[in-house]
Amino acid sequence: MSKPKLGDLLVEANLIDEVQMKIALEEQKRLGTKFGSTLIALHFVDENVLTAFLSKQLDMPCVSLHNIEITAKVLARMPREMALRLEVLPIKLEGNRLFVAMSDPMDMDAVDEIEKVTGLSVVPMVAPQSSIRECLNERYAGLDEKMVMGEEAPSVFPEIIREVEELQTLGPAFKELKEKVERIEKMVEKILSILENRRD
């Protein structure tokens, strides 16, 4: 049995009606946006109401992003491009579980993509979309600065390479991935070297 979709749950809760859902679905298809984002943009539902509804409906904690501490190591586990595109923010790492703030935790395509790329099990947490967007720019900008200063680069890349080496026996794709990571590491080393020379 398939899980109910966000639109159906909102209609059932009388937060939107059938007409609004159809309009939002058409607009979502036309613009290629997320359903929740489309509803908010059309002013069919308030962002905070939607966040609270999802938190209660899905029995997930609603996280406040402004005062939460997120380490550079956790941010580095998810590519910035993916975080910005999916509008999700990694919060913390516990073992092989990555806690991720999402405005639409029912977006299983996003969850599947994150798990596939990170190799971690995603634990969704609910947060307002505007807060996620704001924090994405702030947190990943800070991560970029740390990478440039060399605070994270030495520890992050060898860890990735070791993980890839352990999986290398599973197929040639991992060898190709390892080579790509090594090329990225060399590029970062060159950038750090150039910046160091400039400071001198």
SULTAUR-V5163 format. One record per pair of residues at least 24 apart in sequence whose C-alpha atoms are under 7 Angstrom apart, sorted by the first residue. I is the first residue (numbers start at 0). J is the second residue. If there is no record, write none. Layout:
# SULTAUR-V5163
{{I | J} {I | J}}
This chain:
# SULTAUR-V5163
{{14 | 44} {15 | 43} {35 | 103} {46 | 127} {47 | 127} {50 | 102} {50 | 125} {50 | 126} {50 | 127} {54 | 125} {59 | 124} {59 | 125} {60 | 124} {60 | 125} {61 | 124} {61 | 125} {61 | 126} {62 | 124} {62 | 125} {62 | 126} {63 | 126} {64 | 130} {71 | 142} {76 | 117} {77 | 117} {79 | 139} {83 | 135} {85 | 109} {86 | 131} {86 | 132} {87 | 131} {88 | 131} {88 | 135} {95 | 119} {95 | 120} {96 | 120} {96 | 121} {96 | 122} {97 | 121} {97 | 122} {98 | 122} {98 | 123} {98 | 124} {99 | 123} {99 | 124} {100 | 124} {100 | 125} {100 | 126} {101 | 125} {101 | 126} {102 | 126} {102 | 127} {102 | 128} {147 | 191} {149 | 191} {156 | 184}}
